[in-house]
Amino acid sequence: MENMPALAPTILDDPSDFTVVATDPAAMMTAQKSLILWCSRKIMAIKGEIITAKEQFDLAKKNKWNPAGWARELGKHEKREQYYRKIKIALEAGYYIVPPFPIDVFAIRTKRSSPIRYDGQNRDNHDQPAQTLPVGEGRYVDPKPERRSYNETNPDGKGGTKIEKYYWASDYAAVDFPFKLARSEIRAATDAALGLKVFDRLGVLPRQRAPDPIVCGQILVPNQPFYRWAEPKAVTFFVAWWLDTKTL
């Protein structure tokens, strides 16, 4: 293994896409540079699509045609350009793409002034979604909001009534790092990732408490349907990791 050469990116049929393969740290650095260049090409290509969509939108308005279709197309391309720009900035900041680990999210980025209510009888299912925002916009909050409750009188199915308690998300809560005894270096690395305002969500894995957790940042894929109970598609980046050798 020591004599194996570092593998360069493998070019596929489409010159705009390639497969990154690395077998050592030096190859990882080369791959990082290749991915940054790839993002630049993607952004330039999408800018061309934005120009075309904008021209068609303007022509539709000028000719008094319904421009709604081109408005949607323009918005879709703008979100894609924003997505690849965020990936490029994260790569340039030194964050490496890792597999799509299932993370326990502790911070989401949002511009909403208040959370989505999600009224219901279960007090623990009010987790808030992150927004796919441009770099630098919004603020980070805990996905688990503050909750309040109210009582409602409902039929009991037997000709009478019963009082039921309902919960609703009343306000956002401040970000709470899940590991209280994490070393200062880990907290500093996490704060730096939050300060960049490029990741849509931050979380840790494994989801349950473990002796060697990893902090990850995620950039959400745009233009995907939102399902409240489904995990959204995202690109995951490595932020920090620590290991206490006493646990080995």
C-alpha positions as CSV (number, residue, x, y, z in Angstrom):
1,M,0.0,0.0,0.0
2,E,2.9,2.4,0.7
3,N,4.0,2.3,-2.9
4,M,0.6,2.8,-4.4
5,P,0.4,6.1,-6.3
6,A,-2.2,8.6,-5.5
7,L,-5.1,8.3,-7.9
8,A,-6.1,11.4,-9.8
9,P,-9.8,12.2,-10.5
10,T,-11.2,9.9,-13.1
11,I,-12.9,11.8,-15.9
12,L,-16.3,10.4,-17.1
13,D,-18.1,10.8,-20.4
14,D,-19.4,14.2,-19.4
15,P,-16.3,16.5,-19.0
16,S,-18.1,18.5,-16.4
17,D,-18.3,15.5,-14.0
18,F,-15.6,13.2,-12.6
19,T,-15.0,10.6,-9.9
20,V,-12.7,11.6,-7.1
21,V,-10.5,8.8,-5.7
22,A,-7.9,9.3,-2.9
23,T,-5.7,6.8,-1.0
24,D,-3.6,9.2,1.1
25,P,-3.8,12.8,2.5
26,A,-1.9,14.2,-0.4
27,A,-4.5,12.9,-2.8
28,M,-7.2,14.3,-0.6
29,M,-5.7,17.8,-1.0
30,T,-5.5,17.3,-4.8
31,A,-9.1,16.1,-4.8
32,Q,-10.2,19.1,-2.8
33,K,-8.7,21.4,-5.5
34,S,-10.4,19.5,-8.3
35,L,-13.8,19.7,-6.5
36,I,-13.4,23.5,-6.2
37,L,-12.6,23.8,-9.9
38,W,-15.6,21.6,-10.6
39,C,-17.9,23.8,-8.6
40,S,-16.6,26.9,-10.5
41,R,-17.5,25.2,-13.8
42,K,-20.9,24.2,-12.5
43,I,-21.6,27.8,-11.3
44,M,-20.6,29.2,-14.7
45,A,-22.8,26.8,-16.6
46,I,-25.8,27.6,-14.4
47,K,-25.2,31.3,-14.9
48,G,-25.7,30.7,-18.6
49,E,-29.0,28.9,-17.8
50,I,-30.0,31.8,-15.6
51,I,-29.4,34.3,-18.4
52,T,-31.5,32.3,-20.8
53,A,-34.3,31.9,-18.3
54,K,-34.3,35.6,-17.5
55,E,-34.4,36.5,-21.2
56,Q,-37.4,34.3,-21.8
57,F,-39.1,35.6,-18.7
58,D,-38.6,39.2,-19.9
59,L,-39.9,38.3,-23.4
60,A,-43.0,36.7,-21.9
61,K,-43.8,39.8,-19.8
62,K,-43.1,42.1,-22.8
63,N,-45.5,40.1,-25.0
64,K,-48.1,39.8,-22.2
65,W,-47.7,36.0,-22.0
66,N,-48.0,34.2,-18.7
67,P,-44.4,34.3,-17.3
68,A,-45.0,32.0,-14.4
69,G,-43.3,29.0,-16.0
70,W,-40.1,31.0,-16.7
71,A,-40.3,32.6,-13.2
72,R,-40.2,29.1,-11.7
73,E,-37.4,28.0,-14.0
74,L,-35.4,31.1,-13.1
75,G,-35.9,30.5,-9.4
76,K,-34.9,26.8,-9.8
77,H,-31.6,27.8,-11.5
78,E,-30.8,30.5,-9.0
79,K,-31.2,28.0,-6.1
80,R,-28.9,25.6,-7.9
81,E,-26.3,28.3,-8.4
82,Q,-26.6,29.2,-4.7
83,Y,-26.2,25.5,-3.8
84,Y,-22.9,25.0,-5.7
85,R,-21.6,28.3,-4.5
86,K,-22.1,27.2,-0.9
87,I,-20.3,23.9,-1.6
88,K,-17.4,25.8,-3.2
89,I,-17.1,28.1,-0.2
90,A,-17.1,25.2,2.2
91,L,-14.4,23.4,0.2
92,E,-12.3,26.6,0.0
93,A,-12.6,27.0,3.8
94,G,-11.0,23.5,4.1
95,Y,-14.0,21.3,4.9
96,Y,-14.0,17.9,3.4
97,I,-17.0,16.1,2.0
98,V,-17.8,12.9,3.8
99,P,-20.5,10.2,3.3
100,P,-24.1,11.2,4.1
101,F,-24.0,10.0,7.8
102,P,-27.2,10.1,9.8
103,I,-26.6,13.0,12.2
104,D,-28.3,14.3,15.2
105,V,-29.0,17.9,14.2
106,F,-28.4,20.6,16.9
107,A,-28.3,23.7,14.7
108,I,-30.4,24.9,11.7
109,R,-30.1,28.1,9.7
110,T,-33.3,30.1,9.2
111,K,-34.6,33.6,8.4
112,R,-38.1,32.9,9.9
113,S,-39.0,35.2,12.8
114,S,-40.9,32.4,14.5
115,P,-41.1,28.6,14.1
116,I,-43.8,26.6,12.3
117,R,-46.5,25.9,14.9
118,Y,-47.1,22.1,14.2
119,D,-50.0,21.9,16.7
120,G,-50.4,18.4,18.0
121,Q,-50.8,16.2,21.1
122,N,-47.2,14.9,21.0
123,R,-44.9,17.5,22.6
124,D,-41.8,16.0,21.0
125,N,-42.5,16.2,17.3
126,H,-42.1,19.9,16.7
127,D,-38.6,19.8,15.2
128,Q,-38.1,22.7,12.8
129,P,-36.6,22.4,9.2
130,A,-33.6,24.4,8.0
131,Q,-34.0,26.8,5.1
132,T,-31.8,26.7,2.0
133,L,-30.4,30.2,2.3
134,P,-27.6,32.0,0.6
135,V,-24.2,32.3,2.3
136,G,-24.2,34.7,5.2
137,E,-28.0,35.0,5.6
138,G,-30.2,34.0,8.5
139,R,-29.3,32.8,12.0
140,Y,-28.7,29.5,13.7
141,V,-31.2,28.1,16.2
142,D,-32.0,24.8,17.8
143,P,-34.2,22.6,15.7
144,K,-36.2,21.8,18.8
145,P,-38.2,25.0,19.6
146,E,-39.8,26.3,22.7
147,R,-43.2,24.8,23.2
148,R,-46.5,25.9,24.8
149,S,-49.7,24.0,25.4
150,Y,-53.4,24.6,25.5
151,N,-56.4,22.5,26.4
152,E,-59.3,21.7,24.0
153,T,-62.6,20.0,24.7
154,N,-63.3,17.3,22.1
155,P,-66.0,14.6,21.7
156,D,-64.9,11.4,23.5
157,G,-66.7,9.1,21.0
158,K,-69.2,8.0,23.7
159,G,-71.6,10.9,23.5
160,G,-69.6,13.0,26.0
161,T,-66.6,15.2,25.9
162,K,-63.0,15.0,27.0
163,I,-60.2,17.6,27.6
164,E,-57.1,17.0,25.5
165,K,-53.8,18.8,25.7
166,Y,-52.2,20.2,22.5
167,Y,-48.7,21.5,22.1
168,W,-47.4,24.1,19.6
169,A,-44.0,25.6,18.8
170,S,-44.0,29.0,20.3
171,D,-40.5,30.4,19.7
172,Y,-37.0,29.4,18.6
173,A,-34.5,28.2,21.1
174,A,-30.8,29.1,21.2
175,V,-28.3,26.5,19.8
176,D,-27.2,24.1,22.5
177,F,-24.1,22.0,21.7
178,P,-24.9,18.4,22.7
179,F,-21.7,17.5,24.5
180,K,-21.2,19.6,27.6
181,L,-17.7,18.4,28.3
182,A,-16.3,18.8,24.7
183,R,-12.8,20.3,24.6
184,S,-12.4,24.0,23.8
185,E,-10.8,23.1,20.4
186,I,-14.0,21.3,19.4
187,R,-16.2,24.1,20.5
188,A,-14.0,26.6,18.6
189,A,-14.1,24.5,15.4
190,T,-17.9,24.3,15.7
191,D,-18.2,28.1,16.3
192,A,-16.1,28.7,13.3
193,A,-18.4,26.5,11.1
194,L,-21.4,28.4,12.5
195,G,-19.8,31.7,11.9
196,L,-19.2,30.9,8.2
197,K,-23.0,30.7,7.7
198,V,-22.6,28.3,4.8
199,F,-24.0,25.1,6.3
200,D,-27.8,24.8,6.5
201,R,-27.6,22.3,9.4
202,L,-24.9,21.1,11.9
203,G,-25.1,17.9,13.8
204,V,-23.1,15.1,15.5
205,L,-22.8,11.4,14.8
206,P,-23.4,8.8,15.9
207,R,-26.9,9.9,17.0
208,Q,-26.5,8.3,20.4
209,R,-23.7,9.4,22.9
210,A,-20.4,7.8,22.0
211,P,-16.8,8.1,23.0
212,D,-15.6,9.4,19.5
213,P,-18.3,11.7,18.1
214,I,-17.9,13.7,14.8
215,V,-19.3,17.2,14.2
216,C,-20.6,17.6,10.7
217,G,-22.1,20.4,8.6
218,Q,-24.7,19.9,5.9
219,I,-25.7,21.8,2.8
220,L,-29.2,20.9,1.7
221,V,-29.9,20.0,-1.9
222,P,-32.3,22.6,-3.4
223,N,-35.6,22.1,-5.3
224,Q,-36.4,18.8,-3.5
225,P,-39.9,18.1,-2.2
226,F,-40.3,18.7,1.6
227,Y,-41.6,15.9,3.6
228,R,-41.8,16.7,7.3
229,W,-40.9,13.1,8.5
230,A,-38.3,12.4,5.8
231,E,-34.6,13.2,6.0
232,P,-33.7,15.8,3.3
233,K,-31.0,15.1,0.8
234,A,-27.8,17.0,1.7
235,V,-24.0,17.1,1.2
236,T,-22.2,16.4,4.4
237,F,-18.9,18.0,5.5
238,F,-16.4,17.0,8.2
239,V,-16.1,19.8,10.9
240,A,-14.4,18.2,13.9
241,W,-13.7,14.9,15.6
242,W,-12.3,13.8,19.0
243,L,-11.3,10.6,20.6
244,D,-10.4,9.9,24.2
245,T,-7.9,7.0,24.1
246,K,-9.2,5.8,27.5
247,T,-12.3,4.5,25.7
248,L,-10.3,2.3,23.3
